[in-house]
């Protein structure tokens, strides 16, 4: 029996999230509605790279729990199929403008924090139009 077949449904889901995040570029934003860089007191720094890093951290620290609680790929990593992150009704919890870490989660909410400020995500209001951000990225790349 192969190792992939021995994985649970939740483990396969988390592995797909990990692979999806790994496929995203760290040197450019994958869709409209994201910020690449911003001016800060210490010069320029990559905002998108920080968001991507927080996605990785989520998968590593919260992925198993999120899968067990029933969070979908789109509810975590989704963007609107045509407008990217510009349509907030189709954007998942981890697709944020600035890097935010997850500090709490249950089956209906995810609490994110940045610089002491908290934001609660309660799900997508337009899940039908949402696709994983890595699918959006692949569909818009010029080959």
SERO-4910 file (N, C-alpha, C, O; in steps of 0.05 Angstrom, whole numbers):
BEGIN
 pado doro    nc1    nc2    nc3   cac1   cac2   cac3    cc1    cc2    cc3    oc1    oc2    oc3
  Unk    A     17    -24      0      0      0      0     18     25      0     36     27     16
  Unk    A     12     43    -18     29     67    -19     23     86      4      1     85     16
  Unk    A     42    103     10     39    122     33     15    141     28      2    148     47
  Unk    A     11    149      3    -11    168     -3    -38    155      3    -56    169     12
  Unk    A    -41    129     -2    -66    116      4    -71    112     34    -93    110     43
  Unk    A    -49    112     49    -51    108     78    -59    134     93    -67    133    116
  Unk    A    -58    156     79    -66    182     92    -96    184     94   -111    174     78
  Unk    A   -104    197    116   -133    202    119   -142    224    100   -125    238     88
  Unk    A   -168    227     98   -179    249     81   -168    276     90   -161    293     74
  Unk    A   -168    280    116   -158    305    127   -129    309    122   -120    332    115
  Unk    A   -113    288    124    -84    291    118    -79    297     89    -61    313     83
  Unk    A    -95    285     71    -92    291     43   -100    320     37    -87    334     20
  Unk    A   -120    330     51   -129    358     47   -107    377     56   -100    396     42
  Unk    A    -95    372     79    -74    389     90    -49    388     71    -37    408     66
  Unk    A    -43    364     60    -21    362     41    -27    378     16     -9    390      5
  Unk    A    -52    378      7    -59    394    -17    -56    424    -11    -48    439    -28
  Unk    A    -63    433     14    -59    461     21    -30    468     21    -22    489     10
  Unk    A    -14    451     32     15    456     33     26    458      5     41    477     -1
  Unk    A     19    440    -13     29    441    -40     19    466    -55     33    478    -70
  Unk    A     -6    473    -50    -17    497    -62     -2    522    -54      5    539    -71
  Unk    A      2    525    -28     17    549    -18     46    549    -29     56    570    -36
  Unk    A     58    525    -30     85    524    -40     86    532    -70    107    541    -79
  Unk    A     65    528    -84     65    534   -113     62    564   -118     66    573   -141
  Unk    A     55    580    -98     51    608   -101     79    622   -102     97    614    -88
  Unk    A     81    643   -118    107    657   -120    111    673    -94     91    683    -82
  Unk    A    135    677    -86    140    694    -63    151    721    -73    154    740    -57
  Unk    A    158    723    -99    170    747   -109    150    765   -124    158    786   -134
  Unk    A    125    758   -125    104    775   -137     77    766   -126     73    743   -119
  Unk    A     58    785   -126     31    778   -117     17    760   -137     21    763   -161
  Unk    A      1    741   -128    -12    722   -146    -38    731   -158    -49    719   -176
  Unk    A    -50    753   -147    -75    763   -157    -80    792   -149    -67    802   -131
  Unk    A    -98    805   -163   -105    832   -157   -117    833   -129   -130    814   -119
  Unk    A   -114    856   -115   -125    859    -89   -105    854    -66   -112    856    -43
  Unk    A    -81    846    -73    -60    840    -53    -40    863    -55    -39    878    -75
  Unk    A    -24    866    -34     -3    886    -34     24    872    -35     29    853    -21
  Unk    A     41    881    -53     67    869    -56     86    881    -35     98    867    -19
  Unk    A     89    907    -36    107    921    -17     93    947     -8     75    957    -20
  Unk    A    102    956     15     93    982     25    117    996     38    136    984     47
  Unk    A    115   1022     39    136   1038     52    133   1036     82    111   1037     92
  Unk    A    154   1032     95    154   1030    124    176   1047    136    192   1058    121
  Unk    A    177   1049    162    197   1066    175    226   1057    169    245   1072    170
  Unk    A    229   1031    161    256   1021    155    259   1016    126    277   1000    118
  Unk    A    243   1028    109    246   1025     80    224   1007     69    202   1006     80
  Unk    A    230    993     48    210    976     34    213    947     44    234    937     50
  Unk    A    190    935     47    190    906     55    167    892     41    147    904     34
  Unk    A    171    866     36    151    850     22    127    843     39    130    827     58
  Unk    A    104    854     33     80    848     47     69    820     39     63    804     55
  Unk    A     68    816     12     58    790      2     74    767     12     63    746     20
  Unk    A    101    770     13    117    748     23    110    741     52    111    718     60
  Unk    A    103    761     68     94    756     95     67    742     97     63    725    114
  Unk    A     49    749     79     23    735     78     27    706     71     16    688     83
  Unk    A     44    701     51     50    674     43     63    658     66     56    635     70
  Unk    A     81    670     80     93    657    103     72    650    124     73    628    136
  Unk    A     54    668    129     33    662    149     15    640    139      4    625    156
  Unk    A     10    637    113     -5    615    102     10    588    109     -3    569    117
  Unk    A     36    588    105     52    564    111     50    558    141     45    535    148
  Unk    A     52    578    157     51    573    186     23    562    194     21    545    211
  Unk    A      3    573    182    -24    563    187    -26    533    180    -35    517    197
  Unk    A    -17    526    157    -18    497    148     -3    480    168    -12    458    175
  Unk    A     21    489    176     37    473    195     26    471    223     27    450    235
  Unk    A     15    493    233      6    493    261    -24    488    265    -32    478    285
  Unk    A    -40    495    245    -69    493    248    -82    476    227   -106    470    229
  Unk    A    -67    467    207    -79    452    185    -95    428    192   -118    424    183
  Unk    A    -84    410    209    -98    386    217   -125    393    231   -145    381    226
  Unk    A   -123    413    249   -147    421    264   -168    433    245   -192    427    247
  Unk    A   -159    450    226   -177    462    207   -192    441    190   -216    443    186
  Unk    A   -176    421    181   -188    400    165   -208    384    181   -230    377    172
  Unk    A   -202    378    206   -220    363    223   -245    378    230   -267    367    233
  Unk    A   -243    405    231   -266    422    237   -283    427    212   -305    438    214
  Unk    A   -274    418    189   -289    421    164   -284    446    148   -300    452    130
  Unk    A   -263    460    153   -256    484    137   -249    475    109   -233    456    106
  Unk    A   -259    488     89   -254    481     61   -230    496     51   -221    516     63
  Unk    A   -219    487     28   -197    501     15   -204    530      9   -189    548     14
  Unk    A   -228    533     -3   -237    560    -11   -242    578     13   -236    602     12
  Unk    A   -252    567     35   -257    584     59   -232    594     72   -232    613     87
  Unk    A   -210    580     66   -184    588     77   -167    603     57   -155    624     63
  Unk    A   -166    593     32   -147    603     12   -161    614    -13   -148    618    -33
  Unk    A   -187    618    -12   -202    625    -36   -199    655    -44   -194    672    -27
  Unk    A   -203    659    -70   -205    685    -82   -227    683   -103   -234    662   -112
  Unk    A   -238    706   -111   -258    706   -132   -246    696   -158   -224    704   -165
  Unk    A   -260    679   -172   -250    667   -196   -242    686   -218   -225    680   -235
  Unk    A   -254    710   -219   -248    730   -239   -234    755   -228   -217    767   -241
  Unk    A   -242    763   -204   -232    788   -192   -210    784   -171   -200    804   -160
  Unk    A   -202    760   -166   -180    755   -147   -189    764   -119   -212    759   -110
  Unk    A   -171    777   -105   -177    786    -77   -192    813    -76   -197    823    -55
  Unk    A   -200    823    -99   -215    848   -100   -244    844    -91   -256    863    -82
  Unk    A   -254    820    -92   -281    814    -83   -280    801    -56   -276    777    -54
  Unk    A   -285    816    -35   -282    806     -7   -302    784     -1   -298    768     17
  Unk    A   -325    783    -16   -345    762    -10   -335    734    -18   -348    715    -10
  Unk    A   -314    733    -33   -303    707    -42   -275    701    -32   -263    682    -41
  Unk    A   -265    717    -14   -238    715     -4   -237    699     22   -251    705     41
  Unk    A   -219    679     23   -216    662     46   -201    676     69   -190    698     66
  Unk    A   -202    664     92   -192    675    117   -162    682    115   -153    702    127
  Unk    A   -146    667    101   -117    671    101   -107    688     78    -84    695     77
  Unk    A   -125    697     61   -118    715     39   -123    743     49   -145    754     45
  Unk    A   -103    754     62   -106    780     75    -87    800     62    -68    792     49
  Unk    A    -93    825     65    -76    846     54    -49    847     68    -28    849     56
  Unk    A    -49    844     95    -25    844    111    -22    817    125    -42    804    130
  Unk    A      2    808    131      6    783    145     -9    783    172     -5    801    188
  Unk    A    -24    763    176    -39    759    202    -35    731    211    -36    712    195
  Unk    A    -31    727    237    -29    700    247    -56    691    259    -71    708    270
  Unk    A    -61    666    257    -85    654    269    -80    650    298    -59    639    306
  Unk    A    -99    660    315    -95    657    344   -118    640    356   -115    630    379
  Unk    A   -139    635    341   -161    618    351   -178    608    328   -179    622    307
  Unk    A   -190    585    331   -206    574    310   -227    555    321   -220    540    340
  Unk    A   -251    555    310   -271    535    316   -284    528    289   -275    536    268
  Unk    A   -306    513    290   -318    504    265   -331    527    249   -338    523    226
  Unk    A   -336    550    261   -349    572    247   -333    598    245   -339    615    228
  Unk    A   -312    601    261   -296    626    260   -266    620    262   -257    600    273
  Unk    A   -251    639    250   -222    639    253   -215    668    262   -223    687    249
  Unk    A   -199    669    283   -190    695    293   -162    700    285   -144    683    290
  Unk    A   -157    722    271   -130    729    262   -121    754    276   -137    771    285
  Unk    A    -95    757    279    -84    779    294    -59    791    279    -43    777    267
  Unk    A    -58    818    281    -34    832    270    -30    856    288    -48    873    292
  Unk    A     -6    858    299      1    881    316    -19    886    338    -26    909    344
  Unk    A    -29    865    350    -48    867    372    -77    872    364    -95    871    381
  Unk    A    -82    876    339   -109    881    329   -120    854    318   -107    840    303
  Unk    A   -144    848    327   -156    822    319   -179    826    299   -193    846    299
  Unk    A   -181    806    281   -202    805    261   -214    777    262   -200    757    264
  Unk    A   -241    775    261   -254    749    261   -266    744    234   -281    760    223
  Unk    A   -259    720    223   -269    712    197   -292    692    202   -288    673    217
  Unk    A   -315    697    190   -338    680    195   -347    664    170   -369    654    169
  Unk    A   -330    663    150   -337    647    126   -342    665    102   -344    689    104
  Unk    A   -344    652     79   -349    665     54   -379    671     50   -395    654     56
  Unk    A   -385    694     40   -413    699     33   -419    692      4   -443    692     -4
  Unk    A   -398    687    -12   -402    680    -40   -383    656    -47   -366    659    -64
  Unk    A   -387    633    -34   -368    611    -38   -369    599    -66   -349    588    -75
  Unk    A   -391    602    -80   -393    590   -107   -373    602   -126   -364    589   -145
  Unk    A   -367    628   -123   -348    642   -141   -319    640   -132   -302    653   -144
  Unk    A   -314    626   -111   -287    625   -100   -271    601   -110   -282    579   -112
  Unk    A   -246    605   -116   -227    584   -123   -202    588   -106   -196    610    -98
  Unk    A   -186    567   -102   -161    571    -88   -142    591   -102   -141    591   -126
  Unk    A   -129    606    -86   -111    627    -97    -90    616   -116    -83    629   -135
  Unk    A    -81    592   -111    -61    580   -129    -73    572   -156    -59    573   -176
  Unk    A    -99    565   -157   -112    560   -182   -115    586   -198   -111    587   -222
  Unk    A   -122    608   -183   -124    634   -196    -97    642   -208    -95    650   -231
  Unk    A    -76    638   -193    -48    645   -202    -41    629   -227    -32    641   -246
  Unk    A    -46    603   -226    -40    586   -250    -56    595   -274    -46    594   -297
  Unk    A    -82    603   -270    -98    609   -293    -91    636   -306    -98    641   -329
  Unk    A    -77    653   -291    -71    680   -302    -42    682   -312    -34    702   -324
  Unk    A    -26    662   -307      2    663   -316      4    659   -345    -10    643   -357
  Unk    A     21    675   -357     26    672   -386     48    652   -390     71    656   -380
  Unk    A     42    631   -404     62    610   -408     77    614   -434     94    598   -441
***
